Amino acid sequence: MVSDTGPVNGQARMDVARMDQRVTDALDREAECRRQNSKEHDELFERMRVLEVGLATLQTRVALWAAVATAVASVLVQVAFKVWG
C-alpha cells in the first residue's frame, strides 16, 4: 500500500506543477494583452483628440461663415429697401 501512494503523490505533484505553469502562462498572456490594449487605447485616444480638434475647427468656420452671410444679407436687405422702398 505504501508503494501505491508514492506514484499517486508524484503524479499529483506533476499535475499541480503543470497547472501552476498553465496559470503562470495565462497570467503572462493576460499581462501582454493588457500592455498591447493600453498601447492601442492610447493611439485611439490620440486619434479621437485630433478628430475633436478638427470638428471644433470646422464648427468655428461654419459659424464664422454663417455670421458673415447674415451680415451680408442684412446689408443687401437694407440696400434693397433704400433702392426700392
PDB file of N, CA, C and O in Angstrom:
ATOM      1  N   MET A   1       0.784  -1.190   0.000  1.00  0.00           N
ATOM      2  CA  MET A   1       0.000   0.000   0.000  1.00  0.00           C
ATOM      3  C   MET A   1       0.838   1.273   0.000  1.00  0.00           C
ATOM      4  O   MET A   1       0.466   2.262  -0.632  1.00  0.00           O
ATOM      5  N   VAL A   2       1.937   1.254   0.687  1.00  0.00           N
ATOM      6  CA  VAL A   2       2.817   2.408   0.720  1.00  0.00           C
ATOM      7  C   VAL A   2       3.366   2.683  -0.675  1.00  0.00           C
ATOM      8  O   VAL A   2       3.551   3.838  -1.057  1.00  0.00           O
ATOM      9  N   SER A   3       3.624   1.631  -1.428  1.00  0.00           N
ATOM     10  CA  SER A   3       4.158   1.823  -2.776  1.00  0.00           C
ATOM     11  C   SER A   3       3.138   2.463  -3.705  1.00  0.00           C
ATOM     12  O   SER A   3       3.512   3.115  -4.680  1.00  0.00           O
ATOM     13  N   ASP A   4       1.840   2.284  -3.412  1.00  0.00           N
ATOM     14  CA  ASP A   4       0.811   2.893  -4.255  1.00  0.00           C
ATOM     15  C   ASP A   4       0.707   4.406  -4.038  1.00  0.00           C
ATOM     16  O   ASP A   4       0.434   5.146  -4.983  1.00  0.00           O
ATOM     17  N   THR A   5       0.921   4.866  -2.812  1.00  0.00           N
ATOM     18  CA  THR A   5       0.784   6.292  -2.545  1.00  0.00           C
ATOM     19  C   THR A   5       1.936   7.099  -3.126  1.00  0.00           C
ATOM     20  O   THR A   5       1.755   8.273  -3.449  1.00  0.00           O
ATOM     21  N   GLY A   6       3.104   6.507  -3.266  1.00  0.00           N
ATOM     22  CA  GLY A   6       4.256   7.225  -3.823  1.00  0.00           C
ATOM     23  C   GLY A   6       3.996   7.729  -5.227  1.00  0.00           C
ATOM     24  O   GLY A   6       4.127   8.930  -5.465  1.00  0.00           O
ATOM     25  N   PRO A   7       3.632   6.870  -6.171  1.00  0.00           N
ATOM     26  CA  PRO A   7       3.379   7.338  -7.529  1.00  0.00           C
ATOM     27  C   PRO A   7       2.175   8.275  -7.616  1.00  0.00           C
ATOM     28  O   PRO A   7       2.171   9.209  -8.418  1.00  0.00           O
ATOM     29  N   VAL A   8       1.171   8.032  -6.806  1.00  0.00           N
ATOM     30  CA  VAL A   8      -0.001   8.914  -6.847  1.00  0.00           C
ATOM     31  C   VAL A   8       0.402  10.308  -6.415  1.00  0.00           C
ATOM     32  O   VAL A   8       0.038  11.293  -7.058  1.00  0.00           O
ATOM     33  N   ASN A   9       1.147  10.396  -5.334  1.00  0.00           N
ATOM     34  CA  ASN A   9       1.608  11.712  -4.899  1.00  0.00           C
ATOM     35  C   ASN A   9       2.513  12.336  -5.951  1.00  0.00           C
ATOM     36  O   ASN A   9       2.447  13.539  -6.205  1.00  0.00           O
ATOM     37  N   GLY A  10       3.352  11.517  -6.557  1.00  0.00           N
ATOM     38  CA  GLY A  10       4.227  12.031  -7.614  1.00  0.00           C
ATOM     39  C   GLY A  10       3.423  12.527  -8.801  1.00  0.00           C
ATOM     40  O   GLY A  10       3.730  13.583  -9.355  1.00  0.00           O
ATOM     41  N   GLN A  11       2.402  11.787  -9.200  1.00  0.00           N
ATOM     42  CA  GLN A  11       1.539  12.195 -10.314  1.00  0.00           C
ATOM     43  C   GLN A  11       0.774  13.474  -9.954  1.00  0.00           C
ATOM     44  O   GLN A  11       0.639  14.383 -10.773  1.00  0.00           O
ATOM     45  N   ALA A  12       0.285  13.524  -8.731  1.00  0.00           N
ATOM     46  CA  ALA A  12      -0.447  14.714  -8.290  1.00  0.00           C
ATOM     47  C   ALA A  12       0.469  15.936  -8.298  1.00  0.00           C
ATOM     48  O   ALA A  12       0.056  17.025  -8.696  1.00  0.00           O
ATOM     49  N   ARG A  13       1.700  15.753  -7.863  1.00  0.00           N
ATOM     50  CA  ARG A  13       2.640  16.886  -7.867  1.00  0.00           C
ATOM     51  C   ARG A  13       2.956  17.343  -9.288  1.00  0.00           C
ATOM     52  O   ARG A  13       3.085  18.537  -9.558  1.00  0.00           O
ATOM     53  N   MET A  14       3.078  16.369 -10.190  1.00  0.00           N
ATOM     54  CA  MET A  14       3.312  16.732 -11.594  1.00  0.00           C
ATOM     55  C   MET A  14       2.108  17.477 -12.160  1.00  0.00           C
ATOM     56  O   MET A  14       2.266  18.449 -12.898  1.00  0.00           O
ATOM     57  N   ASP A  15       0.907  17.021 -11.814  1.00  0.00           N
ATOM     58  CA  ASP A  15      -0.302  17.702 -12.281  1.00  0.00           C
ATOM     59  C   ASP A  15      -0.388  19.116 -11.716  1.00  0.00           C
ATOM     60  O   ASP A  15      -0.747  20.054 -12.427  1.00  0.00           O
ATOM     61  N   VAL A  16      -0.061  19.262 -10.444  1.00  0.00           N
ATOM     62  CA  VAL A  16      -0.068  20.588  -9.823  1.00  0.00           C
ATOM     63  C   VAL A  16       0.978  21.479 -10.479  1.00  0.00           C
ATOM     64  O   VAL A  16       0.727  22.658 -10.727  1.00  0.00           O
ATOM     65  N   ALA A  17       2.148  20.918 -10.759  1.00  0.00           N
ATOM     66  CA  ALA A  17       3.198  21.708 -11.414  1.00  0.00           C
ATOM     67  C   ALA A  17       2.748  22.148 -12.808  1.00  0.00           C
ATOM     68  O   ALA A  17       2.996  23.288 -13.201  1.00  0.00           O
ATOM     69  N   ARG A  18       2.086  21.254 -13.567  1.00  0.00           N
ATOM     70  CA  ARG A  18       1.567  21.610 -14.891  1.00  0.00           C
ATOM     71  C   ARG A  18       0.505  22.702 -14.785  1.00  0.00           C
ATOM     72  O   ARG A  18       0.503  23.660 -15.558  1.00  0.00           O
ATOM     73  N   MET A  19      -0.393  22.544 -13.819  1.00  0.00           N
ATOM     74  CA  MET A  19      -1.440  23.553 -13.631  1.00  0.00           C
ATOM     75  C   MET A  19      -0.818  24.896 -13.230  1.00  0.00           C
ATOM     76  O   MET A  19      -1.253  25.949 -13.694  1.00  0.00           O
ATOM     77  N   ASP A  20       0.190  24.852 -12.376  1.00  0.00           N
ATOM     78  CA  ASP A  20       0.871  26.077 -11.973  1.00  0.00           C
ATOM     79  C   ASP A  20       1.511  26.741 -13.189  1.00  0.00           C
ATOM     80  O   ASP A  20       1.454  27.963 -13.324  1.00  0.00           O
ATOM     81  N   GLN A  21       2.109  25.966 -14.060  1.00  0.00           N
ATOM     82  CA  GLN A  21       2.725  26.514 -15.273  1.00  0.00           C
ATOM     83  C   GLN A  21       1.663  27.107 -16.196  1.00  0.00           C
ATOM     84  O   GLN A  21       1.874  28.166 -16.787  1.00  0.00           O
ATOM     85  N   ARG A  22       0.533  26.432 -16.320  1.00  0.00           N
ATOM     86  CA  ARG A  22      -0.550  26.957 -17.162  1.00  0.00           C
ATOM     87  C   ARG A  22      -1.077  28.282 -16.617  1.00  0.00           C
ATOM     88  O   ARG A  22      -1.326  29.220 -17.374  1.00  0.00           O
ATOM     89  N   VAL A  23      -1.244  28.349 -15.301  1.00  0.00           N
ATOM     90  CA  VAL A  23      -1.715  29.596 -14.689  1.00  0.00           C
ATOM     91  C   VAL A  23      -0.690  30.698 -14.914  1.00  0.00           C
ATOM     92  O   VAL A  23      -1.059  31.825 -15.245  1.00  0.00           O
ATOM     93  N   THR A  24       0.577  30.394 -14.740  1.00  0.00           N
ATOM     94  CA  THR A  24       1.632  31.387 -14.968  1.00  0.00           C
ATOM     95  C   THR A  24       1.620  31.854 -16.419  1.00  0.00           C
ATOM     96  O   THR A  24       1.721  33.051 -16.687  1.00  0.00           O
ATOM     97  N   ASP A  25       1.496  30.910 -17.360  1.00  0.00           N
ATOM     98  CA  ASP A  25       1.428  31.276 -18.776  1.00  0.00           C
ATOM     99  C   ASP A  25       0.212  32.152 -19.069  1.00  0.00           C
ATOM    100  O   ASP A  25       0.300  33.123 -19.820  1.00  0.00           O
ATOM    101  N   ALA A  26      -0.922  31.798 -18.466  1.00  0.00           N
ATOM    102  CA  ALA A  26      -2.135  32.580 -18.683  1.00  0.00           C
ATOM    103  C   ALA A  26      -1.976  33.991 -18.125  1.00  0.00           C
ATOM    104  O   ALA A  26      -2.402  34.959 -18.755  1.00  0.00           O
ATOM    105  N   LEU A  27      -1.371  34.111 -16.959  1.00  0.00           N
ATOM    106  CA  LEU A  27      -1.143  35.429 -16.374  1.00  0.00           C
ATOM    107  C   LEU A  27      -0.181  36.253 -17.230  1.00  0.00           C
ATOM    108  O   LEU A  27      -0.372  37.457 -17.400  1.00  0.00           O
ATOM    109  N   ASP A  28       0.846  35.604 -17.766  1.00  0.00           N
ATOM    110  CA  ASP A  28       1.787  36.305 -18.649  1.00  0.00           C
ATOM    111  C   ASP A  28       1.086  36.791 -19.916  1.00  0.00           C
ATOM    112  O   ASP A  28       1.295  37.922 -20.355  1.00  0.00           O
ATOM    113  N   ARG A  29       0.242  35.919 -20.509  1.00  0.00           N
ATOM    114  CA  ARG A  29      -0.508  36.324 -21.707  1.00  0.00           C
ATOM    115  C   ARG A  29      -1.459  37.467 -21.395  1.00  0.00           C
ATOM    116  O   ARG A  29      -1.617  38.388 -22.197  1.00  0.00           O
ATOM    117  N   GLU A  30      -2.091  37.407 -20.233  1.00  0.00           N
ATOM    118  CA  GLU A  30      -3.003  38.484 -19.836  1.00  0.00           C
ATOM    119  C   GLU A  30      -2.252  39.812 -19.699  1.00  0.00           C
ATOM    120  O   GLU A  30      -2.720  40.852 -20.163  1.00  0.00           O
ATOM    121  N   ALA A  31      -1.095  39.761 -19.062  1.00  0.00           N
ATOM    122  CA  ALA A  31      -0.302  40.985 -18.889  1.00  0.00           C
ATOM    123  C   ALA A  31       0.113  41.549 -20.250  1.00  0.00           C
ATOM    124  O   ALA A  31       0.059  42.761 -20.461  1.00  0.00           O
ATOM    125  N   GLU A  32       0.522  40.683 -21.164  1.00  0.00           N
ATOM    126  CA  GLU A  32       0.914  41.131 -22.506  1.00  0.00           C
ATOM    127  C   GLU A  32      -0.280  41.725 -23.246  1.00  0.00           C
ATOM    128  O   GLU A  32      -0.151  42.750 -23.915  1.00  0.00           O
ATOM    129  N   CYS A  33      -1.425  41.093 -23.129  1.00  0.00           N
ATOM    130  CA  CYS A  33      -2.640  41.621 -23.769  1.00  0.00           C
ATOM    131  C   CYS A  33      -2.996  42.989 -23.199  1.00  0.00           C
ATOM    132  O   CYS A  33      -3.379  43.893 -23.942  1.00  0.00           O
ATOM    133  N   ARG A  34      -2.872  43.141 -21.892  1.00  0.00           N
ATOM    134  CA  ARG A  34      -3.179  44.434 -21.272  1.00  0.00           C
ATOM    135  C   ARG A  34      -2.210  45.519 -21.761  1.00  0.00           C
ATOM    136  O   ARG A  34      -2.623  46.649 -22.021  1.00  0.00           O
ATOM    137  N   ARG A  35      -0.921  45.174 -21.886  1.00  0.00           N
ATOM    138  CA  ARG A  35       0.041  46.150 -22.403  1.00  0.00           C
ATOM    139  C   ARG A  35      -0.309  46.537 -23.836  1.00  0.00           C
ATOM    140  O   ARG A  35      -0.286  47.715 -24.191  1.00  0.00           O
ATOM    141  N   GLN A  36      -0.633  45.535 -24.657  1.00  0.00           N
ATOM    142  CA  GLN A  36      -0.992  45.798 -26.054  1.00  0.00           C
ATOM    143  C   GLN A  36      -2.262  46.644 -26.133  1.00  0.00           C
ATOM    144  O   GLN A  36      -2.333  47.596 -26.911  1.00  0.00           O
ATOM    145  N   ASN A  37      -3.259  46.295 -25.328  1.00  0.00           N
ATOM    146  CA  ASN A  37      -4.503  47.068 -25.334  1.00  0.00           C
ATOM    147  C   ASN A  37      -4.270  48.490 -24.869  1.00  0.00           C
ATOM    148  O   ASN A  37      -4.862  49.424 -25.409  1.00  0.00           O
ATOM    149  N   SER A  38      -3.412  48.668 -23.874  1.00  0.00           N
ATOM    150  CA  SER A  38      -3.120  50.006 -23.387  1.00  0.00           C
ATOM    151  C   SER A  38      -2.490  50.845 -24.498  1.00  0.00           C
ATOM    152  O   SER A  38      -2.845  52.009 -24.684  1.00  0.00           O
ATOM    153  N   LYS A  39      -1.567  50.252 -25.224  1.00  0.00           N
ATOM    154  CA  LYS A  39      -0.919  50.967 -26.327  1.00  0.00           C
ATOM    155  C   LYS A  39      -1.950  51.331 -27.398  1.00  0.00           C
ATOM    156  O   LYS A  39      -1.966  52.459 -27.891  1.00  0.00           O
ATOM    157  N   GLU A  40      -2.811  50.374 -27.756  1.00  0.00           N
ATOM    158  CA  GLU A  40      -3.818  50.640 -28.779  1.00  0.00           C
ATOM    159  C   GLU A  40      -4.824  51.676 -28.303  1.00  0.00           C
ATOM    160  O   GLU A  40      -5.274  52.508 -29.091  1.00  0.00           O
ATOM    161  N   HIS A  41      -5.182  51.637 -27.021  1.00  0.00           N
ATOM    162  CA  HIS A  41      -6.106  52.633 -26.490  1.00  0.00           C
ATOM    163  C   HIS A  41      -5.483  54.024 -26.521  1.00  0.00           C
ATOM    164  O   HIS A  41      -6.158  55.000 -26.848  1.00  0.00           O
ATOM    165  N   ASP A  42      -4.206  54.121 -26.184  1.00  0.00           N
ATOM    166  CA  ASP A  42      -3.535  55.412 -26.243  1.00  0.00           C
ATOM    167  C   ASP A  42      -3.547  55.968 -27.663  1.00  0.00           C
ATOM    168  O   ASP A  42      -3.785  57.158 -27.866  1.00  0.00           O
ATOM    169  N   GLU A  43      -3.289  55.105 -28.645  1.00  0.00           N
ATOM    170  CA  GLU A  43      -3.315  55.539 -30.041  1.00  0.00           C
ATOM    171  C   GLU A  43      -4.722  55.972 -30.445  1.00  0.00           C
ATOM    172  O   GLU A  43      -4.890  56.973 -31.141  1.00  0.00           O
ATOM    173  N   LEU A  44      -5.721  55.228 -30.013  1.00  0.00           N
ATOM    174  CA  LEU A  44      -7.107  55.569 -30.331  1.00  0.00           C
ATOM    175  C   LEU A  44      -7.504  56.894 -29.692  1.00  0.00           C
ATOM    176  O   LEU A  44      -8.153  57.719 -30.334  1.00  0.00           O
ATOM    177  N   PHE A  45      -7.121  57.108 -28.431  1.00  0.00           N
ATOM    178  CA  PHE A  45      -7.449  58.357 -27.759  1.00  0.00           C
ATOM    179  C   PHE A  45      -6.777  59.545 -28.448  1.00  0.00           C
ATOM    180  O   PHE A  45      -7.365  60.623 -28.528  1.00  0.00           O
ATOM    181  N   GLU A  46      -5.559  59.362 -28.943  1.00  0.00           N
ATOM    182  CA  GLU A  46      -4.873  60.435 -29.662  1.00  0.00           C
ATOM    183  C   GLU A  46      -5.615  60.763 -30.957  1.00  0.00           C
ATOM    184  O   GLU A  46      -5.795  61.933 -31.295  1.00  0.00           O
ATOM    185  N   ARG A  47      -6.041  59.729 -31.675  1.00  0.00           N
ATOM    186  CA  ARG A  47      -6.801  59.953 -32.910  1.00  0.00           C
ATOM    187  C   ARG A  47      -8.119  60.656 -32.615  1.00  0.00           C
ATOM    188  O   ARG A  47      -8.539  61.530 -33.373  1.00  0.00           O
ATOM    189  N   MET A  48      -8.772  60.283 -31.520  1.00  0.00           N
ATOM    190  CA  MET A  48     -10.027  60.928 -31.145  1.00  0.00           C
ATOM    191  C   MET A  48      -9.802  62.395 -30.787  1.00  0.00           C
ATOM    192  O   MET A  48     -10.623  63.251 -31.117  1.00  0.00           O
ATOM    193  N   ARG A  49      -8.684  62.687 -30.107  1.00  0.00           N
ATOM    194  CA  ARG A  49      -8.378  64.068 -29.751  1.00  0.00           C
ATOM    195  C   ARG A  49      -8.184  64.907 -31.007  1.00  0.00           C
ATOM    196  O   ARG A  49      -8.687  66.027 -31.096  1.00  0.00           O
ATOM    197  N   VAL A  50      -7.454  64.362 -31.980  1.00  0.00           N
ATOM    198  CA  VAL A  50      -7.228  65.078 -33.233  1.00  0.00           C
ATOM    199  C   VAL A  50      -8.558  65.307 -33.954  1.00  0.00           C
ATOM    200  O   VAL A  50      -8.793  66.378 -34.512  1.00  0.00           O
ATOM    201  N   LEU A  51      -9.419  64.298 -33.936  1.00  0.00           N
ATOM    202  CA  LEU A  51     -10.732  64.431 -34.568  1.00  0.00           C
ATOM    203  C   LEU A  51     -11.572  65.504 -33.881  1.00  0.00           C
ATOM    204  O   LEU A  51     -12.242  66.291 -34.550  1.00  0.00           O
ATOM    205  N   GLU A  52     -11.538  65.539 -32.554  1.00  0.00           N
ATOM    206  CA  GLU A  52     -12.291  66.554 -31.816  1.00  0.00           C
ATOM    207  C   GLU A  52     -11.801  67.953 -32.155  1.00  0.00           C
ATOM    208  O   GLU A  52     -12.604  68.872 -32.316  1.00  0.00           O
ATOM    209  N   VAL A  53     -10.491  68.120 -32.264  1.00  0.00           N
ATOM    210  CA  VAL A  53      -9.937  69.432 -32.628  1.00  0.00           C
ATOM    211  C   VAL A  53     -10.386  69.808 -34.041  1.00  0.00           C
ATOM    212  O   VAL A  53     -10.747  70.955 -34.303  1.00  0.00           O
ATOM    213  N   GLY A  54     -10.359  68.835 -34.941  1.00  0.00           N
ATOM    214  CA  GLY A  54     -10.807  69.094 -36.310  1.00  0.00           C
ATOM    215  C   GLY A  54     -12.275  69.479 -36.371  1.00  0.00           C
ATOM    216  O   GLY A  54     -12.655  70.382 -37.116  1.00  0.00           O
ATOM    217  N   LEU A  55     -13.096  68.797 -35.590  1.00  0.00           N
ATOM    218  CA  LEU A  55     -14.525  69.130 -35.565  1.00  0.00           C
ATOM    219  C   LEU A  55     -14.762  70.509 -34.971  1.00  0.00           C
ATOM    220  O   LEU A  55     -15.607  71.258 -35.463  1.00  0.00           O
ATOM    221  N   ALA A  56     -14.041  70.849 -33.936  1.00  0.00           N
ATOM    222  CA  ALA A  56     -14.179  72.178 -33.338  1.00  0.00           C
ATOM    223  C   ALA A  56     -13.776  73.259 -34.337  1.00  0.00           C
ATOM    224  O   ALA A  56     -14.421  74.305 -34.416  1.00  0.00           O
ATOM    225  N   THR A  57     -12.727  73.013 -35.088  1.00  0.00           N
ATOM    226  CA  THR A  57     -12.290  73.968 -36.116  1.00  0.00           C
ATOM    227  C   THR A  57     -13.359  74.112 -37.193  1.00  0.00           C
ATOM    228  O   THR A  57     -13.668  75.222 -37.628  1.00  0.00           O
ATOM    229  N   LEU A  58     -13.916  72.993 -37.616  1.00  0.00           N
ATOM    230  CA  LEU A  58     -14.970  73.034 -38.637  1.00  0.00           C
ATOM    231  C   LEU A  58     -16.193  73.796 -38.126  1.00  0.00           C
ATOM    232  O   LEU A  58     -16.768  74.601 -38.857  1.00  0.00           O
ATOM    233  N   GLN A  59     -16.589  73.549 -36.887  1.00  0.00           N
ATOM    234  CA  GLN A  59     -17.733  74.260 -36.309  1.00  0.00           C
ATOM    235  C   GLN A  59     -17.475  75.768 -36.268  1.00  0.00           C
ATOM    236  O   GLN A  59     -18.365  76.567 -36.556  1.00  0.00           O
ATOM    237  N   THR A  60     -16.252  76.141 -35.909  1.00  0.00           N
ATOM    238  CA  THR A  60     -15.906  77.563 -35.852  1.00  0.00           C
ATOM    239  C   THR A  60     -15.983  78.183 -37.238  1.00  0.00           C
ATOM    240  O   THR A  60     -16.498  79.290 -37.398  1.00  0.00           O
ATOM    241  N   ARG A  61     -15.481  77.485 -38.228  1.00  0.00           N
ATOM    242  CA  ARG A  61     -15.523  78.019 -39.600  1.00  0.00           C
ATOM    243  C   ARG A  61     -16.955  78.156 -40.099  1.00  0.00           C
ATOM    244  O   ARG A  61     -17.303  79.161 -40.720  1.00  0.00           O
ATOM    245  N   VAL A  62     -17.783  77.154 -39.833  1.00  0.00           N
ATOM    246  CA  VAL A  62     -19.178  77.216 -40.262  1.00  0.00           C
ATOM    247  C   VAL A  62     -19.888  78.378 -39.566  1.00  0.00           C
ATOM    248  O   VAL A  62     -20.649  79.112 -40.197  1.00  0.00           O
ATOM    249  N   ALA A  63     -19.638  78.543 -38.270  1.00  0.00           N
ATOM    250  CA  ALA A  63     -20.262  79.646 -37.535  1.00  0.00           C
ATOM    251  C   ALA A  63     -19.797  80.992 -38.076  1.00  0.00           C
ATOM    252  O   ALA A  63     -20.592  81.926 -38.186  1.00  0.00           O
ATOM    253  N   LEU A  64     -18.527  81.096 -38.409  1.00  0.00           N
ATOM    254  CA  LEU A  64     -17.998  82.349 -38.954  1.00  0.00           C
ATOM    255  C   LEU A  64     -18.655  82.672 -40.288  1.00  0.00           C
ATOM    256  O   LEU A  64     -19.088  83.803 -40.509  1.00  0.00           O
ATOM    257  N   TRP A  65     -18.731  81.686 -41.179  1.00  0.00           N
ATOM    258  CA  TRP A  65     -19.341  81.927 -42.487  1.00  0.00           C
ATOM    259  C   TRP A  65     -20.832  82.215 -42.355  1.00  0.00           C
ATOM    260  O   TRP A  65     -21.380  82.996 -43.133  1.00  0.00           O
ATOM    261  N   ALA A  66     -21.495  81.595 -41.379  1.00  0.00           N
ATOM    262  CA  ALA A  66     -22.911  81.902 -41.155  1.00  0.00           C
ATOM    263  C   ALA A  66     -23.072  83.345 -40.693  1.00  0.00           C
ATOM    264  O   ALA A  66     -23.987  84.042 -41.130  1.00  0.00           O
ATOM    265  N   ALA A  67     -22.185  83.790 -39.813  1.00  0.00           N
ATOM    266  CA  ALA A  67     -22.253  85.180 -39.344  1.00  0.00           C
ATOM    267  C   ALA A  67     -21.975  86.152 -40.482  1.00  0.00           C
ATOM    268  O   ALA A  67     -22.652  87.173 -40.602  1.00  0.00           O
ATOM    269  N   VAL A  68     -20.993  85.850 -41.311  1.00  0.00           N
ATOM    270  CA  VAL A  68     -20.667  86.714 -42.459  1.00  0.00           C
ATOM    271  C   VAL A  68     -21.844  86.751 -43.431  1.00  0.00           C
ATOM    272  O   VAL A  68     -22.206  87.817 -43.930  1.00  0.00           O
ATOM    273  N   ALA A  69     -22.434  85.599 -43.698  1.00  0.00           N
ATOM    274  CA  ALA A  69     -23.572  85.545 -44.614  1.00  0.00           C
ATOM    275  C   ALA A  69     -24.753  86.338 -44.062  1.00  0.00           C
ATOM    276  O   ALA A  69     -25.457  87.015 -44.811  1.00  0.00           O
ATOM    277  N   THR A  70     -24.965  86.255 -42.765  1.00  0.00           N
ATOM    278  CA  THR A  70     -26.056  87.024 -42.146  1.00  0.00           C
ATOM    279  C   THR A  70     -25.811  88.524 -42.279  1.00  0.00           C
ATOM    280  O   THR A  70     -26.728  89.284 -42.592  1.00  0.00           O
ATOM    281  N   ALA A  71     -24.581  88.942 -42.043  1.00  0.00           N
ATOM    282  CA  ALA A  71     -24.249  90.370 -42.163  1.00  0.00           C
ATOM    283  C   ALA A  71     -24.416  90.849 -43.596  1.00  0.00           C
ATOM    284  O   ALA A  71     -24.964  91.927 -43.826  1.00  0.00           O
ATOM    285  N   VAL A  72     -23.956  90.068 -44.556  1.00  0.00           N
ATOM    286  CA  VAL A  72     -24.081  90.444 -45.970  1.00  0.00           C
ATOM    287  C   VAL A  72     -25.557  90.496 -46.365  1.00  0.00           C
ATOM    288  O   VAL A  72     -25.978  91.418 -47.063  1.00  0.00           O
ATOM    289  N   ALA A  73     -26.339  89.521 -45.928  1.00  0.00           N
ATOM    290  CA  ALA A  73     -27.769  89.516 -46.248  1.00  0.00           C
ATOM    291  C   ALA A  73     -28.460  90.732 -45.642  1.00  0.00           C
ATOM    292  O   ALA A  73     -29.334  91.332 -46.268  1.00  0.00           O
ATOM    293  N   SER A  74     -28.071  91.091 -44.433  1.00  0.00           N
ATOM    294  CA  SER A  74     -28.665  92.267 -43.785  1.00  0.00           C
ATOM    295  C   SER A  74     -28.361  93.531 -44.579  1.00  0.00           C
ATOM    296  O   SER A  74     -29.244  94.365 -44.780  1.00  0.00           O
ATOM    297  N   VAL A  75     -27.136  93.675 -45.026  1.00  0.00           N
ATOM    298  CA  VAL A  75     -26.750  94.849 -45.825  1.00  0.00           C
ATOM    299  C   VAL A  75     -27.523  94.860 -47.137  1.00  0.00           C
ATOM    300  O   VAL A  75     -27.999  95.909 -47.571  1.00  0.00           O
ATOM    301  N   LEU A  76     -27.649  93.697 -47.769  1.00  0.00           N
ATOM    302  CA  LEU A  76     -28.380  93.627 -49.038  1.00  0.00           C
ATOM    303  C   LEU A  76     -29.850  93.985 -48.855  1.00  0.00           C
ATOM    304  O   LEU A  76     -30.435  94.643 -49.715  1.00  0.00           O
ATOM    305  N   VAL A  77     -30.444  93.570 -47.768  1.00  0.00           N
ATOM    306  CA  VAL A  77     -31.853  93.909 -47.499  1.00  0.00           C
ATOM    307  C   VAL A  77     -31.983  95.410 -47.281  1.00  0.00           C
ATOM    308  O   VAL A  77     -32.926  96.021 -47.784  1.00  0.00           O
ATOM    309  N   GLN A  78     -31.060  96.013 -46.545  1.00  0.00           N
ATOM    310  CA  GLN A  78     -31.118  97.460 -46.327  1.00  0.00           C
ATOM    311  C   GLN A  78     -30.952  98.231 -47.638  1.00  0.00           C
ATOM    312  O   GLN A  78     -31.638  99.226 -47.875  1.00  0.00           O
ATOM    313  N   VAL A  79     -30.036  97.761 -48.481  1.00  0.00           N
ATOM    314  CA  VAL A  79     -29.837  98.409 -49.783  1.00  0.00           C
ATOM    315  C   VAL A  79     -31.088  98.265 -50.633  1.00  0.00           C
ATOM    316  O   VAL A  79     -31.487  99.214 -51.310  1.00  0.00           O
ATOM    317  N   ALA A  80     -31.704  97.108 -50.611  1.00  0.00           N
ATOM    318  CA  ALA A  80     -32.905  96.866 -51.404  1.00  0.00           C
ATOM    319  C   ALA A  80     -34.048  97.790 -50.948  1.00  0.00           C
ATOM    320  O   ALA A  80     -34.783  98.327 -51.777  1.00  0.00           O
ATOM    321  N   PHE A  81     -34.190  97.968 -49.642  1.00  0.00           N
ATOM    322  CA  PHE A  81     -35.248  98.865 -49.147  1.00  0.00           C
ATOM    323  C   PHE A  81     -34.964 100.318 -49.535  1.00  0.00           C
ATOM    324  O   PHE A  81     -35.890 101.079 -49.816  1.00  0.00           O
ATOM    325  N   LYS A  82     -33.679 100.702 -49.550  1.00  0.00           N
ATOM    326  CA  LYS A  82     -33.341 102.086 -49.930  1.00  0.00           C
ATOM    327  C   LYS A  82     -33.607 102.300 -51.425  1.00  0.00           C
ATOM    328  O   LYS A  82     -34.104 103.348 -51.836  1.00  0.00           O
ATOM    329  N   VAL A  83     -33.268 101.287 -52.227  1.00  0.00           N
ATOM    330  CA  VAL A  83     -33.431 101.436 -53.662  1.00  0.00           C
ATOM    331  C   VAL A  83     -34.895 101.347 -54.060  1.00  0.00           C
ATOM    332  O   VAL A  83     -35.362 102.183 -54.834  1.00  0.00           O
ATOM    333  N   TRP A  84     -35.635 100.364 -53.561  1.00  0.00           N
ATOM    334  CA  TRP A  84     -36.999 100.149 -54.000  1.00  0.00           C
ATOM    335  C   TRP A  84     -38.049 100.619 -52.987  1.00  0.00           C
ATOM    336  O   TRP A  84     -39.245 100.575 -53.277  1.00  0.00           O
ATOM    337  N   GLY A  85     -37.630 101.053 -51.843  1.00  0.00           N
ATOM    338  CA  GLY A  85     -38.614 101.394 -50.826  1.00  0.00           C
ATOM    339  C   GLY A  85     -38.858 102.811 -50.613  1.00  0.00           C
ATOM    340  O   GLY A  85     -39.677 103.176 -49.769  1.00  0.00           O
TER     341      GLY A  85
END
